[in-house]
Amino acid sequence: MSDLNCPYCDTELSVCHDDGFGYEEGVNHQMECDKCEKSFVFQTSISFYYEAEKADCLNDGNHDWKKNHTQPSCFTQMQCSMCGDRRELTTEERKEFNIQTKEEYFEELDKGGEQ
């Protein structure tokens, strides 16, 4: 995938962004064409693309909570599949999913227990 074309020979070129080169907007960046070996300048423009999705839970308050999967499991949270909000597990959910609390996990680690 090319970033730009040489203004002299139209060769497709990629900008090497090592050390952040070429990211700063509103300045001339100098570059040399690999094919014709002529130097030129380019400017960077950064644009954003947004895509909207429905999140009914933000309107009716009914989140679709799903358990995420993390390791160690004591860091598991519930995440809404529509809006992405996260929350800690309730005591009942911890029991239902058989997931210990963070405190219990760290106590076991201190005792030398394995998870």
C-alpha positions, 0 to 999 in steps of 0.5 A: 500500500502506498502513501503518495506518488512521486510528483516527478515520476508518479512512482507509488511510495510509502512514507517511513514513519520511523521516529515519527517522521511524516506525522506532523501536520502543516509542515513540509516533510522532505523525501527522496524518490526511490526510483528517480532519486529526485527530492520533493516535499509533502504535507500530512493531513490527518482525517477521521472517519466515524461510523454510527451504530444504534445503542438502544441501551442508552435510550431505554437503560436495558444494557445487554451485559455479557461476561468478558474473559480475562486472566486471571479471572478475578479481573472479569467484568461485565460489558454491554454488547451494544454500547461497550460500557463495563461494570464490575461483577455483582456478588451474585454474578461472582458466585454464578460464574465461580469467580473469586474476588481480587482480594481473594486472588491476591491473598492466595498469591501471598500464601504461594497458592496457584490459580 
